[in-house]
């Protein structure tokens, strides 16, 4: 499969993450490659990663299987969850996981790709990633017992990288996997991934939650997906769209991306799953309407790091710094202010003069990722009150959110 690469251009110096625009650094699709297509034909380019804090950074490289000498040690199951329990967990969950095969025609060539998904209900709805099925002319679903049927795409949302399929036929003993109420997981919690890595159906891997609250890039529109779960459970090409599950057998996320540190061309053991809180918002709308309306603020920004603090004479190092306000967007209409100049500190161009958001509807905002997450879980047309710092003074600004535009020209 063609890899996704950063566009390493002069924009590497651009500061900013849009709530409206998300940039891509180290993330790679965790879906299997398209057979019959060259790397160039399957390749896409993305913006460079410019954020700090909770967003990883590095160079995107193709994903390959770990060599035996490079592979990490096998994780040990948690106390009380021995081999017998893991076997029972697999036997219970595997009938709810499917392999997805897509057929794509590009430049006169027909290629195949593969990914994973899971059964949502007994009506035949199946959840997967948008990037797995988005380019497909034909989609088929392969159940755990080998039954393969054609599937229709019910709805697809590039912003969240989620899609819903529907099939008319399922095995009698196929099971729907329950969604967790929230992605109430913490670093150190044990999780399992079941899917179709390298087209090896029914593969299960065990790991822990490495971190929570990541903001990962949507891969088609540029918006970011908040509250993503980071895990070291093995996720490889073909796992995209499959479930990340807690040891109770509940779906806490949808596996979507992997990352590397830019030092090698191997899986570095860092994977990301779209959180179930996003799944619970988006999937019902995809089933009912075929689309999901996301709210939009219309700013670029970054966390208040040390250089931002010093350049802007801030008293504390917290909040979401507004580097740019999109012309004609909700933030612009409300009078929010982006950077008005720059200052060179330690060789870096640091923006000055922008507003710093420290609260949203009374909730503390620690950094730009916090603001992203807050906006994401609101509704278009909803008014929110932002507490900002401008020229050292605290102010209140009311913003009426709008629906995200189809394109931001990125």
N, C-alpha and C positions, 0 to 999 in steps of 0.2 A: 504494500500500500504506500502511496505517496505520503510523505510526512508533511506536517504543517510547520512552516518556518517563520521566524520573525522577519519583518522588513527592517533591517538594521540600517536606518537612514538617519538624516539629521534630526528627525523627530525624536531621537533617543534623548535629546536635551529637553524635549517638551515635558512639562510637568503635568500632569493632570490625568485624572480619571473622571470621565463623565458619569454622573448618575445616568446621564443620557448616553455616554460613550464609554466602553470598556476596552482596555488594551490587553494584548496577549503577550505573555512572556514564555514561560517554560512549559506550557500545557500542550499535550498531544492527545488527539482522539484515541480512545481505547477501543476502537472498532477494527475489525480485520480488514486487510487490503482488498482492493478490487482486482480480481484476476483478469488478465487480458488488457490492463491499462498500464501505461508506463508511469514512472514516478512523476514526470513532468505533467502528464495529463491529469493525475489525481491530486496534484499539489495546489495549495492555496497559500497566500501570504497574509500576515497579520501585522498589527501595530506592535511596537516594542513596549515592554513592561516598564512603567516609570514610577510605580508607587513604592512605598516603603512599608515596613511594619508587617502586616499579616499577609501580604501578597508575596509569594516566592518569586525568585528571579533566576535567570539562566538562559541557556541557549536551547532551542527546540531541536531535537535530533530524532531520527527514526528509532522506533522501538524494536529491539531484538531480544531473543531469549537469553537469559543469563547463562553464561558458561558455568559449569559445575564449580570451578574454583572461585567464582565471583559471587555465587549465590549466598544469600544470608542464611543463617541457621534456621532450622524449622522451629516455628514458635511452639511453645508448650501450651496445652489447653489449660484454662483456669481451674482452680481448685473446685471440685464438684462437677466438672464437666470433662469427664474422661473419654477414652476412645469410644466406649459403648454409647455414651450420650451424644457424641459428635456423629456417630453412625446413625443413631435414631433421628437426629436433627436433619441430616442429609436425606434420609429416606422419607421424612415427612415433608420437606420443602422442595426437593427436586421435581416432583410432579407439577409444581406451580411455576417452574422456570422453563422458558422456551428458547430455542435458537431461531434466529431470524436470518433469512437469506434474501438478498436484494439483487435484482438484475438491472443493470444500468447500461444505457447506450450513449457513447460519447465519440464524436468524430468518426462515426461509422463503425465503431467497435462496440461489441457487447461484452461487458465484464460482470463479474459477480463480487459481491461483498457480503460480509456476515457480521452479525452482532448478537445481542441477547435481549431478553425481555422477560416480563413476568405476568402471570394471569391476575387481573384485577377483580374479576367477578365471573359468575357463571353465565353471563350474557355474552361471553366471548371477547370482552375487552382486554387488551394487552397493552401494557406500558413499556415504552422503550425510549431511546434517544432520538431527537429530531435528526441529528447528523447521521444516524444509521439508515433511516428510511427516506430522508428528504430528497435525494437525487434519483430515487428508484422509479422505474417504469412498472416493475412487477415486484411484489413482496410475498414471500411465503414464510410460514411459521412451522417449525419442526418441534413437536412435543417430545417429552422425555422417552416415550415408547417408540419413537421413530415415525409416527404419523405426521405427514407433511400436507398442509393445506394452504390455499391462497388466502391472503389477508387484504382487507381494505384499510386505507389510512383514513381514520375518522377525523382527526385533528392533529395539527402540528404547530408548535410554538418555538421558533428559533431563539427567542430571548431567554427562555429557560432550558433550551435543548431537550424538550420533552415532546413526545408524540404518543398518540393512542391509536392502536390498530383494533380491528374487529374481525373475528373469524366466525363462520357459520357452523363449524364442526370442531369438537374437542373430544379427547378420550373421556370415557365415563368416569374414570378415577382421577382426572385432572383436578387440581385444587387451586383455589384463589388464595393468594398470599395476603395476610392482613397488614394494613398500614399501621405503623405506630402512631399514637396520638400526636406526638411531636418528636423531633429529632433530639430527644432528651438523652443525649449521650455525652460522655466526658472523656478526655484523654485517659487512656488506660483501659477503657471498656473493651471487652472482646466482641468482635464482629466476624461474620463470614460473608464471603461473596460466592455466588453460584452463577455460572454462565458458560460461555462458549469461547474461551481463549484459544486463539490459533485454530479455530473451528473444531476444537475438542469439546464436544457437548457434554453437559452434565458435570463440569469440573467445579470443585469446591475448594476454596482457600480460606485459611484462618489467619486472623491478625488482630490488631488492636486499633482503636481510634487514636490517631497520632495527634490530632488537633481539631478544633472546631472553629466556626466563625470565619472561615476563609471566604474570600470573594474571588470567584473564578470567572474567566471570560466566557460569555456566550460567543459561539464560534462563527456566527453568520451576521449578526446585527451589531456587534460591538458593545452591547450592554453587559453588565456584570451580573452574575448569579450569586446572591449573598448566602451566608450561613452554611456554606458547603462544608462537608465532613472530609477531613484528611485521614487516610488510613494506610497502614503498611500491609494490609491483606493483599495478596498478589492479585493485581489487576493488569491484564495484558490485552493486546489487540484481539477483539472479539468479545471482550467482557462488557463493552458499551451497552447500556440499556438494561443490564441485569441488576438484580437487587443486592443491596448491602443490608444485611440482616443482623439484628441483635440475637443473643443466645436464647431468647424466648421465641424466635422465629418470626419476628415482626420486621417489616421493611422500614428501615430508618433512612435509606437514601437510594438513589439510582446511580450506579457507577457510570462515570462519564469521561474522565480524563486521567492521564498520568503525567508526571513531570520528571525532568532530569536536572542535574546540576550543571550541565553543560561541559562536564569534564570527560565524558565517555559516551558511547553509543549504546548503553544498556539501560534497562529499567532500574531506576535508583530506589525502588521500593516506596515511592510517594504517589499515592492515588487519591482521586477526589470523587466524591459522590454528591449529587444534587440532593439537598435535604428534603425530608418528607413534608416539612411545612410548606415548601414550594410545590411539591407534588399535590398536596391536598388542595391548594388554591387553583392550580392550573388544570389538572386532569379533569375534574368535573365540568369545567367550562369547555374544554376540548370535546368532551362527549356531547354536551348539550348544544354548543354553538360552533364548534370547530375552531375556535380561537379564544385567546385570553387577552383582555385589555389591561395593559400595565400602566401604572402611574408614572409621571415624569416631572422632574424638577427643572432640569436644564442647566446644569453647571458642570464645570470641570474643577477638580480639587485634589487635595492630598492631605495626609496627616500633618499635624503641627509637629515637625521634628525640631531638633536643636537649631538648625540654620534658619528655619522659618521663624522660630521664636526670637532669635537674635535679630534677624533682619527687620522684623516688624515690632520690636520692642514689646513683646507680649510678656505678661507677668507669669503665666503658667504655660506648660507645654502640653496642651490638650485641645481637642476640638477638630473640626473639619475646616480646613483652609480652602476658601473659594478662589481658585486661580483665574477662572474665566466664567463668564455668564453668557449663555447662548442667546444671541439676538432674537427677540420676539418670543422667547420661552417664558414659562411661568415665573422663574426667578427674576428674569428681566422685567416683566410686568410688575412684580412686587417691589422692585428697587434694590434687589441684592447687588452687591458690588464685587467685581473680580479685581485681580491685581492691576495696579496702575503703573507699576514700574518694576525694576529689578535692582538687586544689589549683588555684587560679586563677593562671595565669601569662600575662602579656601579653594578658589578656582572654579566655583560653581555659581551659576546664575540663579539667584534666589528671588522669587516674586515678592513684591511688597505692595501694601495698600489694599489687599483683599479682605473681605469680611471673614470672620471666623465663627462658625456655628458651634455653640456650646450646649444648646438644648433644643429639643423638638417636642412640642406639646408637653413641656415639662420634664421630658426624659433626658438625662445627661447624654451628650454625644462625645465620646472619647476620641474618635478619629473619623476619617472620611468613610471608612468601611461601616462604621456605626450609622452614619447618615444615610448611606446607600441602603442598608438593611431596613432602616425606619421607613424610608420612602417606598421601598419595594412592597411593604405590607400595608400600604394605604390604598385608596381607590381614586381613579380619575374623577375630577370634580370636587374632591374633598379639600377643605381648607385646613391648613396646619399653621401653627404659630412657631416661628423659629426665634430663639434667643441668640443674638449675634454680638460680637465685639467689633466695633469699627472705630478706629483712631483712639483706642483705649477706653471707649465708652460702650456700655451695654445698652442694646436696643432690642425692641420686639418688632418682628416683621411677619405679616400674615401673607401666606402664599396659597393660591388655589392651584392644585395640581391638575395637569392635563394628561390625556392619553399619550403614550409614546408615539413619536412620529415614525413613519415607515422607514425613513432614511434620514441620516444626519450628514450625508455627503462624505462619510469616512470610507 
